[in-house]
Amino acid sequence: MTTLRAPGPRRGLALIEALVALTVTAVGVVSVLGVQVVLRQNADLAKQRSEAVRLAQEEIETWRSYAIVDGPVPAGAVSYDNLQTGISRGVAGSNATFTVRRRVTTLTEPVYKTLAVTVNWADRNGVAQSVQLNTTLAGVAPELGATVVVPADGQPTTRAGGRANGIPKDAKRLSSTQSGFRPPQPGVTGSAQVWLFDHSTGLITLCSTTALDTDALTLSNITNCQTGRFQLLSGFLRFTRPEATPGGPPRAPTAADAENPLDPPPVLAPALGVQVLRTLPAAAVIDCFARARGTYLSYFCAVPVPSLVSEAPRWSGRAVVTGNPALTDDPLVADPNRLRVCRYTRFNDDRTVASGSIKNEEHPLDYDAVGGPLANQNFLLILAGDGSTPFACPGDDPATPLNTTTRQHPLGL
């Protein structure tokens, strides 16, 4: 009888299982390493993109902060006119080298520039990368800041810097209750007039100073203050002389010309100025200070109001443009060598403040019982005509969000 022997242990099976397990582990490790590499590359690229966006934003903000439209550029300032297409700079980042480029397109009707900032770099794999940001910059002097038009709802509701509305933004804060402002006085190098503004009321006290400009004002160099009280009236004179064709005869100005009046002042501009013909509390003529800047004149008037605290500090009257013999307020004059004065106002008529249909802030023909500072009381000067046809003050374009209505303004009462 034959007996079967139980089979012995099978050799080599454990080695095969170990090799399989090792292979699976190796594949898993390689996969994890691959994921880690991808994650690191993505994080690296994300960091580079973030840095590129920051550089593009810095470039845009640099040009958006221009201090002058054209003309001589103060040291350290940025000029709108200098914004051109080109390579701005190269920047060595933390893990890449970036090149910042500008592409600028200039438009003239209306005047503005489109700015596209592109930042290029190569990532760690040598692949070209880029980001681009775009913006638009209007060719308007920064200090005007949309002040050539009258806001439809009157003065702002907030008090900038805790000061009464209408105090010039350039006025220097001298204390918690007062700011100082040296109105433009060309050629005056000795003792000059300076205005002290009360932050709560906006009332002005006239004083003297030896400071050469507003920035140099201190309480210690302001002396000889008067006892009277004054209210501020300020604004701008803009100019437009559009041509039918470049170098050709003049044409009648349109709403677009009133919205973006960028012509320089005429030759006789230094003689231009503004006076206040006050009627109440008593008849008086107040000369204002004026300063020419590029494409406009700014003016500042200190209008006397009753000095007694028991009396309301109010005045009534009219502001008129003066000083240029070429001015005319005759609507029939068509002489291209003469200038017509238009005022920016909400309505193309002469409605009164007393009727309640217009406010002093909206630049009426006549101010009535003005009880606080008035800013942005702006004028537009146009040619009287083309030699045969008189030009009228341009009206508003209802298709645009800005109300640029203008109304012919007389040269006296």
C-alpha positions in Angstrom: 0.0 0.0 0.0 1.4 3.4 -1.1 1.2 6.3 1.3 1.3 10.0 -0.2 3.6 12.3 1.5 2.3 15.8 2.5 3.8 18.4 0.2 6.7 20.5 1.7 6.7 24.3 2.0 6.8 26.1 -1.4 9.8 28.3 -1.6 10.0 31.9 -3.2 6.4 33.1 -2.6 7.3 35.6 0.2 9.9 37.2 -2.1 7.4 37.8 -4.9 4.9 39.3 -2.4 7.7 41.6 -1.1 8.6 42.7 -4.6 4.9 43.5 -5.5 4.5 45.5 -2.2 7.7 47.4 -3.0 6.6 48.2 -6.5 3.2 49.5 -5.2 5.0 51.6 -2.6 7.4 53.0 -5.2 4.6 54.0 -7.5 2.8 55.7 -4.6 5.9 57.6 -3.6 6.6 58.7 -7.1 3.0 59.9 -7.4 3.2 61.8 -4.2 6.5 63.4 -5.3 4.9 64.4 -8.6 2.0 66.0 -6.8 4.5 67.9 -4.6 6.3 69.1 -7.7 3.1 70.4 -9.3 2.0 72.0 -6.1 5.4 73.7 -5.7 5.3 74.9 -9.3 1.8 76.2 -8.9 2.7 78.0 -5.7 5.8 79.4 -7.3 3.7 80.7 -10.3 1.0 82.1 -8.0 3.7 84.1 -6.1 5.1 85.4 -9.3 1.7 86.4 -10.6 0.9 88.2 -7.3 4.2 90.1 -7.5 3.5 91.0 -11.2 0.0 92.3 -10.4 1.5 94.4 -7.6 4.1 95.9 -10.0 1.4 96.7 -12.6 -0.8 98.3 -9.9 2.2 100.4 -8.7 2.8 101.6 -12.3 -0.8 102.6 -12.8 -1.0 104.4 -9.5 2.2 106.3 -10.3 0.6 107.7 -13.4 -2.8 108.2 -11.9 -1.1 110.5 -9.3 0.1 113.0 -11.9 0.5 116.5 -10.5 0.4 118.5 -13.7 -1.1 118.1 -17.2 1.6 119.8 -19.2 4.3 122.4 -18.9 7.3 122.5 -16.6 7.4 119.5 -14.2 8.4 120.1 -10.6 11.2 117.9 -9.3 9.8 114.5 -8.2 6.4 115.2 -9.8 4.6 113.2 -12.6 3.3 114.8 -15.7 0.2 113.6 -17.6 1.9 114.8 -20.9 4.9 112.5 -20.2 2.8 109.3 -20.2 3.9 107.5 -23.3 4.3 104.0 -24.6 7.5 102.3 -23.6 9.4 100.0 -21.2 9.1 101.4 -17.7 11.7 99.3 -15.9 13.0 95.9 -15.0 12.5 94.6 -11.5 14.3 91.7 -9.8 11.7 89.9 -7.8 12.1 87.2 -5.1 12.1 84.3 -7.6 11.9 85.9 -11.1 12.9 89.0 -13.0 10.0 91.2 -14.3 9.8 93.7 -17.1 7.1 96.4 -16.8 5.8 97.8 -20.1 3.3 100.5 -20.9 1.0 100.8 -24.0 -0.6 104.2 -24.2 -3.3 105.4 -26.6 -4.1 109.1 -26.7 -7.6 110.4 -27.6 -8.5 114.0 -28.2 -12.3 114.1 -28.1 -12.6 114.1 -25.2 -9.0 114.3 -24.0 -7.9 111.2 -22.2 -5.4 108.4 -22.4 -5.8 104.6 -22.1 -3.0 102.9 -20.3 -2.3 99.2 -20.5 0.5 97.9 -18.2 1.9 94.5 -19.0 4.4 92.7 -16.7 6.4 89.9 -18.4 8.7 87.3 -16.8 9.9 83.7 -17.3 9.0 81.1 -14.7 11.4 78.4 -13.4 10.8 76.2 -16.4 11.6 79.1 -18.8 8.0 79.5 -19.9 7.0 83.1 -20.7 4.3 84.5 -18.4 2.5 87.9 -18.3 -0.3 89.8 -16.6 -1.9 93.0 -17.8 -4.0 95.7 -16.1 -5.8 98.5 -17.9 -7.1 102.0 -16.9 -8.1 105.3 -18.3 -6.7 108.7 -17.3 -8.5 112.0 -18.1 -6.4 114.9 -19.2 -7.8 117.2 -16.5 -5.7 119.1 -14.0 -5.8 117.2 -10.7 -6.8 120.2 -8.6 -10.0 120.6 -10.6 -11.2 117.2 -9.8 -14.5 117.5 -11.6 -15.0 121.0 -10.2 -15.8 122.7 -13.5 -19.4 121.5 -13.1 -21.9 122.1 -10.3 -23.1 119.1 -8.4 -26.8 118.7 -8.8 -27.5 118.3 -5.1 -25.4 121.2 -3.8 -22.5 121.0 -1.5 -20.9 117.8 -0.1 -22.4 116.5 3.1 -19.1 115.5 4.6 -16.6 117.9 6.1 -13.2 117.2 4.5 -10.6 117.0 7.3 -13.1 118.2 9.8 -13.1 121.6 8.3 -16.1 123.7 6.9 -17.0 122.9 3.3 -15.4 125.4 0.9 -12.1 125.9 2.8 -9.4 125.5 0.1 -7.9 122.0 0.2 -4.5 123.7 0.0 -5.1 125.6 3.3 -2.6 124.5 5.9 -3.9 123.2 9.2 -2.3 125.4 11.9 -4.3 124.1 14.9 -7.4 122.1 15.7 -9.6 125.2 15.0 -7.7 127.2 12.3 -6.2 126.8 8.9 -4.1 129.3 7.0 -4.1 130.2 3.3 -1.9 132.7 1.5 -3.8 133.7 -1.6 -1.8 134.1 -4.8 0.1 137.4 -4.8 2.6 137.3 -7.7 5.7 139.4 -7.1 5.0 140.0 -3.4 8.1 139.0 -1.4 7.7 141.0 1.8 4.7 141.2 4.0 1.7 139.6 2.2 -1.9 139.0 3.0 -2.9 135.7 4.6 -6.3 134.3 5.5 -7.1 132.4 8.7 -10.1 130.1 8.3 -12.3 129.1 11.2 -12.8 125.3 10.9 -16.4 125.4 12.2 -17.8 128.4 10.3 -15.4 128.9 7.4 -15.2 132.6 8.3 -11.9 134.3 7.3 -9.8 136.7 9.4 -7.4 138.8 7.3 -3.8 138.9 8.6 -0.3 139.5 7.4 2.6 137.2 7.0 6.2 137.0 5.8 5.8 133.5 4.6 6.4 133.0 0.9 3.7 130.4 0.4 1.0 128.5 2.2 3.3 125.6 3.1 5.6 128.0 5.0 2.8 129.4 7.2 3.0 129.0 11.0 1.1 130.7 13.8 4.3 132.5 14.7 4.7 134.2 11.3 1.1 135.4 11.0 0.6 138.9 12.5 -1.5 142.1 12.3 -4.9 140.3 12.2 -7.9 142.5 11.5 -11.2 142.4 13.5 -13.5 142.0 10.5 -15.1 138.8 9.2 -15.0 137.6 5.6 -16.5 134.8 3.5 -14.7 132.9 0.8 -15.8 132.8 -2.8 -13.5 130.8 -5.2 -13.5 129.1 -8.5 -11.9 128.7 -11.9 -11.8 130.4 -15.3 -11.5 128.0 -18.2 -11.0 128.7 -21.9 -12.1 127.1 -25.1 -11.4 128.3 -28.7 -12.3 125.3 -30.9 -11.4 125.4 -34.6 -13.5 124.1 -37.5 -10.3 122.5 -38.9 -6.8 122.4 -37.4 -5.4 125.9 -37.9 -8.7 127.0 -39.5 -11.4 129.5 -38.5 -13.1 129.2 -35.1 -16.3 127.4 -34.7 -19.1 127.7 -32.1 -18.3 125.8 -28.9 -20.3 122.7 -28.0 -21.3 120.9 -24.8 -18.2 118.7 -25.3 -16.0 121.8 -25.4 -17.6 123.0 -22.1 -17.1 119.6 -20.6 -13.4 119.5 -21.4 -12.1 123.0 -21.9 -8.4 122.5 -22.3 -7.2 125.5 -24.3 -4.6 127.7 -22.7 -5.5 131.2 -21.6 -5.3 134.0 -24.2 -2.3 136.3 -24.4 -4.1 138.9 -22.2 -4.9 136.3 -19.5 -2.6 137.9 -16.9 -4.9 140.9 -17.0 -8.0 138.8 -16.3 -9.4 138.7 -12.8 -12.6 138.6 -10.8 -14.4 141.2 -8.7 -17.4 140.8 -6.4 -19.9 143.5 -6.7 -21.5 143.3 -3.3 -25.0 144.9 -2.8 -25.7 143.8 0.8 -25.0 144.6 3.7 -23.7 147.6 1.8 -22.5 148.4 -1.7 -18.8 147.6 -2.2 -16.4 146.3 -4.9 -14.1 143.6 -3.8 -11.0 142.7 -5.8 -10.1 139.0 -5.9 -6.8 137.2 -6.2 -6.1 135.2 -9.3 -3.4 132.9 -10.5 -2.8 131.4 -14.0 -2.0 127.7 -14.1 -1.6 125.9 -17.4 -5.1 125.8 -19.0 -7.0 127.8 -16.4 -7.0 130.6 -13.9 -8.0 130.1 -10.2 -9.5 132.9 -8.2 -10.1 133.6 -4.5 -12.2 136.3 -3.0 -12.6 137.4 0.7 -16.0 139.0 0.8 -16.6 141.2 3.9 -19.6 140.3 6.0 -21.0 142.0 9.2 -18.4 142.1 11.9 -20.8 142.0 14.9 -21.3 138.5 16.3 -25.0 139.5 16.8 -25.4 139.9 13.0 -25.6 137.0 10.6 -22.4 136.8 8.5 -24.2 137.0 5.1 -23.7 139.0 1.9 -25.4 139.4 -1.4 -24.1 140.5 -4.8 -22.6 139.3 -8.0 -19.2 138.0 -9.2 -17.9 139.3 -12.6 -14.9 138.7 -14.7 -12.8 141.8 -15.3 -9.5 143.2 -16.5 -9.4 142.2 -20.2 -10.5 145.0 -22.6 -11.4 142.3 -25.1 -14.3 141.1 -23.0 -17.8 141.6 -24.2 -21.3 140.9 -22.8 -23.1 142.0 -26.0 -24.8 138.9 -27.5 -24.6 140.4 -31.0 -20.8 140.9 -31.1 -19.2 138.4 -33.4 -15.6 139.6 -33.2 -13.2 136.6 -33.0 -10.7 138.8 -31.1 -13.1 139.4 -28.2 -14.1 137.0 -25.4 -17.5 136.2 -24.1 -18.0 135.2 -20.4 -20.2 132.2 -19.6 -20.8 130.8 -16.2 -21.3 127.2 -15.3 -24.7 126.8 -13.7 -27.4 124.2 -13.3 -30.0 126.1 -15.3 -29.8 127.9 -18.6 -31.8 130.9 -17.2 -31.5 133.6 -14.6 -33.8 132.3 -11.9 -33.1 133.7 -8.5 -32.1 132.2 -5.1 -35.0 134.1 -3.5 -37.4 132.0 -5.6 -36.1 128.9 -4.0 -35.5 127.2 -7.4 -31.7 127.6 -7.4 -29.1 127.6 -4.6 -26.1 129.9 -4.2 -23.9 126.9 -4.6 -25.3 126.4 -8.1 -23.9 129.7 -9.4 -26.9 131.9 -10.0 -26.7 135.3 -11.7 -26.9 137.0 -8.3 -25.9 135.6 -4.9 -28.5 136.1 -2.2 -27.8 136.0 1.6 -24.7 133.8 1.3 -24.0 132.3 4.7 -20.9 130.2 4.1 -17.9 129.7 1.8 -18.6 129.1 -1.8 -16.3 127.1 -4.0 -16.4 125.9 -7.6 -18.1 129.1 -8.9 -16.6 128.5 -12.4 -16.6 130.5 -15.6 -15.9 129.5 -19.2 -14.5 132.1 -21.7 -15.2 131.6 -25.4 -14.7 133.6 -28.5 -17.4 136.1 -29.2 -17.8 134.8 -32.8 -16.2 133.9 -36.1 -16.4 137.5 -37.5 -19.9 137.2 -38.9 -21.8 134.9 -36.5 -21.9 135.5 -32.8 -21.2 132.4 -30.6 -23.6 131.5 -27.8 -22.6 129.9 -24.5 -22.8 126.1 -24.9 -25.5 124.2 -23.2 -25.5 120.7 -21.7 -25.3 117.3 -23.4 -28.0 115.2 -21.6 -26.2 112.0 -22.9 -23.3 112.5 -20.5 -23.6 112.3 -16.7 -22.1 115.8 -16.1 -24.2 118.9 -16.2 -22.2 121.4 -18.2 -24.8 124.0 -18.8 -23.4 127.5 -19.3 -25.1 130.8 -19.3 -23.8 134.2 -20.7 -22.7 136.3 -17.7 -22.7 140.1 -17.7 -19.6 142.2 -16.9 -21.4 144.4 -14.3 -24.6 144.8 -12.4 
